[in-house]
């Protein structure tokens, strides 16, 4: 009787290890990451440059603000405050209130990836809303210091470049554009409408509306500051109540 030779089972070849991206590839990926944010940053930069010219301020104030402050919403507010000779105390208070949210960004922004002290200082300085949002959408394994810094540098380039284009347009136009100062308000209106489309954000919008209403009634002179403080307090209260509800629900289920 003839016996067949035993069939040899060969293990499948192991999948080749993924080659880590080179520094140049990481920088290119960071620039690509910035494109979506740049679609909004560049037009707002143009609005900033136009506002500087229409407010009668020197043209160089647009790039100076963009390089020293680099905070879109705050810069648009500062142009109006400079044009009306607002006191330094009011300016300092506005800066604190408007940019205080960046303190919370630092808790989850991957600054630990950046080892160089100078580069880390720039990453902190350029930690704007758009940079935070773009980075948050990336998987953890794809994040790196070159990619992060390239994305932040590209975002600032869009902002400074947009401001220079706005300055040039403002100088070339024969008459000022009416209603341009509404650009910032329009931006936040659009963001609010987008948030309203998400049902999970309706409670936050209602809390924001309540804070604004109370602030306008009680402290109309500093309504924005009061509204922001009330909104933060209401969000903390909502978070506490929601956490307690989840704990009680888990205890009941157990």
C-alpha positions as CSV (number, residue, x, y, z in Angstrom):
1,X,0.0,0.0,0.0
2,X,1.3,3.4,-1.0
3,X,1.1,6.1,1.6
4,X,0.9,9.7,0.6
5,X,3.6,12.0,1.9
6,X,2.4,14.1,4.8
7,X,1.2,17.5,3.7
8,X,3.5,20.2,5.1
9,X,1.6,23.2,6.6
10,X,3.5,26.4,6.2
11,X,2.8,29.3,8.4
12,X,1.8,32.5,6.5
13,X,4.5,35.0,6.1
14,X,4.3,37.7,8.8
15,X,3.0,41.0,7.6
16,X,5.8,43.4,6.9
17,X,6.3,46.0,9.6
18,X,5.1,49.4,8.6
19,X,8.0,51.7,7.8
20,X,7.9,54.8,10.0
21,X,7.4,58.0,8.1
22,X,10.5,60.1,7.5
23,X,10.7,63.6,8.9
24,X,9.9,65.1,5.5
25,X,6.8,62.9,5.2
26,X,5.7,64.0,8.6
27,X,6.1,67.7,7.7
28,X,4.2,67.2,4.5
29,X,1.4,65.4,6.4
30,X,1.2,68.4,8.8
31,X,0.9,70.8,6.0
32,X,-1.9,68.7,4.5
33,X,-3.6,68.6,7.9
34,X,-3.7,72.4,7.9
35,X,-5.7,72.7,4.6
36,X,-9.1,72.3,6.1
37,X,-8.4,74.8,8.8
38,X,-6.8,77.2,6.3
39,X,-10.1,77.5,4.5
40,X,-11.5,79.4,7.4
41,X,-8.3,81.0,8.7
42,X,-7.3,82.8,5.5
43,X,-10.6,84.7,4.9
44,X,-10.7,85.8,8.5
45,X,-7.2,87.1,8.1
46,X,-8.4,89.1,5.2
47,X,-11.2,90.5,7.3
48,X,-8.6,91.5,10.0
49,X,-6.5,93.4,7.5
50,X,-9.5,95.2,6.1
51,X,-10.7,96.2,9.6
52,X,-7.2,97.6,10.4
53,X,-7.3,99.9,7.4
54,X,-10.9,100.9,7.8
55,X,-10.3,101.7,11.5
56,X,-7.6,104.2,10.5
57,X,-4.8,102.2,12.1
58,X,-1.4,101.7,10.5
59,X,-1.2,98.8,8.0
60,X,1.7,97.1,9.9
61,X,-0.6,96.5,12.9
62,X,-2.2,93.6,11.1
63,X,1.0,91.5,10.8
64,X,2.2,92.8,14.1
65,X,-0.9,91.5,15.9
66,X,-0.9,88.3,14.0
67,X,2.7,87.5,15.0
68,X,2.6,88.7,18.6
69,X,-0.9,87.6,19.6
70,X,-2.0,85.0,17.0
71,X,-5.5,84.7,18.3
72,X,-8.1,85.3,15.6
73,X,-11.2,86.3,17.6
74,X,-9.1,88.3,20.1
75,X,-7.3,90.2,17.4
76,X,-10.6,91.2,15.7
77,X,-11.8,92.5,19.1
78,X,-8.5,94.3,19.8
79,X,-8.7,96.3,16.5
80,X,-12.0,97.8,17.6
81,X,-10.7,98.5,21.1
82,X,-7.5,100.2,19.8
83,X,-9.6,102.3,17.4
84,X,-11.7,103.6,20.3
85,X,-8.8,104.0,22.7
86,X,-10.0,101.5,25.2
87,X,-8.2,101.4,28.6
88,X,-5.4,98.9,29.2
89,X,-7.4,97.4,32.1
90,X,-10.3,96.6,29.8
91,X,-8.0,95.2,27.2
92,X,-6.3,93.0,29.7
93,X,-9.6,91.7,31.1
94,X,-10.8,91.0,27.5
95,X,-7.7,89.0,26.7
96,X,-8.0,87.0,29.9
97,X,-11.7,86.2,29.3
98,X,-11.5,85.4,25.6
99,X,-8.4,83.3,25.7
100,X,-8.9,81.5,29.1
101,X,-10.2,78.4,27.3
102,X,-6.7,77.7,26.1
103,X,-5.8,76.7,29.6
104,X,-8.0,73.6,29.2
105,X,-6.6,72.9,25.8
106,X,-3.2,72.3,27.4
107,X,-4.5,69.3,29.3
108,X,-4.9,67.2,26.2
109,X,-2.7,68.9,23.6
110,X,0.3,66.6,22.8
111,X,3.0,69.0,23.9
112,X,5.0,66.0,25.3
113,X,5.8,65.1,21.7
114,X,7.9,68.2,21.3
115,X,11.2,67.9,23.1
116,X,13.1,71.0,21.9
117,X,12.4,73.8,24.4
118,X,12.2,76.5,21.6
119,X,9.9,74.3,19.5
120,X,7.7,73.5,22.6
121,X,7.4,77.2,23.4
122,X,6.2,77.8,19.8
123,X,3.7,74.9,20.1
124,X,2.3,76.5,23.2
125,X,2.1,80.0,21.5
126,X,0.4,78.6,18.4
127,X,-2.1,76.4,20.2
128,X,-5.2,78.0,18.6
129,X,-8.6,76.5,18.3
130,X,-8.1,75.2,14.8
131,X,-4.8,73.5,15.6
132,X,-6.4,71.8,18.6
133,X,-9.3,70.6,16.6
134,X,-7.1,69.2,13.7
135,X,-4.8,67.4,16.1
136,X,-7.7,65.9,18.1
137,X,-8.9,64.2,14.9
138,X,-5.6,62.4,14.3
139,X,-5.0,58.9,15.7
140,X,-2.5,58.7,18.5
141,X,0.0,56.6,16.5
142,X,0.1,59.2,13.7
143,X,1.0,62.2,15.9
144,X,4.5,63.5,15.9
145,X,6.4,66.7,16.7
146,X,7.3,67.5,13.1
147,X,3.7,67.0,12.0
148,X,2.3,69.1,14.8
149,X,4.7,72.0,14.3
150,X,4.3,72.0,10.5
151,X,0.5,72.2,10.9
152,X,0.8,75.1,13.4
153,X,3.3,77.0,11.2
154,X,1.1,76.5,8.2
155,X,-2.0,77.8,10.1
156,X,-0.1,80.9,11.2
157,X,1.1,81.5,7.6
158,X,-2.5,81.5,6.4
159,X,-3.4,84.0,9.1
160,X,-0.6,86.4,8.5
161,X,-0.9,86.1,4.8
162,X,-4.6,86.7,4.9
163,X,-4.0,89.8,7.0
164,X,-1.5,91.2,4.5
165,X,-4.0,90.5,1.6
166,X,-6.7,92.3,3.6
167,X,-4.4,95.3,4.1
168,X,-3.7,95.5,0.4
169,X,-7.4,95.3,-0.5
170,X,-8.3,97.9,2.1
171,X,-5.7,100.3,0.7
172,X,-6.9,99.7,-2.9
173,X,-10.6,100.0,-2.3
174,X,-12.0,103.5,-2.9
175,X,-14.5,103.4,0.0
176,X,-14.8,101.4,3.2
177,X,-16.9,98.2,3.3
178,X,-19.8,98.7,5.6
179,X,-20.7,95.9,8.1
180,X,-17.3,94.3,7.9
181,X,-16.9,94.6,11.7
182,X,-19.7,92.0,11.9
183,X,-17.3,89.3,10.6
184,X,-16.5,88.0,14.1
185,X,-20.1,88.0,15.2
186,X,-21.1,86.2,12.0
187,X,-18.3,83.6,12.6
188,X,-19.7,82.8,16.1
189,X,-23.2,82.8,14.8
190,X,-22.4,80.1,12.2
191,X,-20.6,78.1,14.9
192,X,-23.6,78.3,17.1
193,X,-25.9,77.2,14.3
194,X,-23.7,74.2,13.6
195,X,-23.7,73.3,17.3
196,X,-27.5,73.6,17.4
197,X,-27.8,70.9,14.8
198,X,-26.4,68.4,17.2
199,X,-29.1,67.5,19.7
200,X,-26.5,66.7,22.4
201,X,-25.5,70.4,22.4
202,X,-28.9,71.8,22.9
203,X,-28.6,72.0,26.7
204,X,-25.3,73.8,26.3
205,X,-26.9,76.3,24.0
206,X,-29.7,76.9,26.4
207,X,-27.3,77.5,29.2
208,X,-25.4,79.9,27.1
209,X,-28.5,81.8,26.3
210,X,-29.5,81.9,29.9
211,X,-26.0,83.3,30.8
212,X,-26.2,86.0,28.2
213,X,-29.7,87.0,29.2
214,X,-28.8,87.3,32.9
215,X,-25.6,89.2,32.0
216,X,-27.4,91.7,29.8
217,X,-30.0,92.4,32.6
218,X,-27.7,92.6,35.6
219,X,-24.4,93.9,34.2
220,X,-24.9,95.5,30.7
221,X,-21.6,97.3,30.9
222,X,-19.5,94.1,31.2
223,X,-22.1,91.7,29.7
224,X,-19.6,89.5,27.9
225,X,-17.4,88.9,30.9
226,X,-20.4,88.1,33.2
227,X,-21.9,85.8,30.5
228,X,-18.7,83.8,30.1
229,X,-18.4,83.4,33.9
230,X,-22.0,82.3,34.2
231,X,-21.7,79.9,31.3
232,X,-18.6,78.2,32.8
233,X,-20.4,77.9,36.1
234,X,-23.5,76.4,34.5
235,X,-21.4,74.0,32.5
236,X,-19.6,72.8,35.6
237,X,-23.0,72.4,37.4
238,X,-24.3,70.4,34.4
239,X,-21.2,68.2,34.3
240,X,-21.5,67.5,38.1
241,X,-25.2,66.6,37.8
242,X,-24.6,64.4,34.8
243,X,-21.8,62.5,36.5
244,X,-23.9,61.9,39.6
245,X,-26.8,60.7,37.4
246,X,-24.5,58.2,35.7
247,X,-23.1,56.9,39.0
248,X,-26.6,56.5,40.3
249,X,-27.7,54.7,37.1
250,X,-24.7,52.3,37.4
251,X,-25.5,51.6,41.0
252,X,-29.1,50.8,40.2
253,X,-28.0,48.5,37.3
254,X,-25.6,46.7,39.5
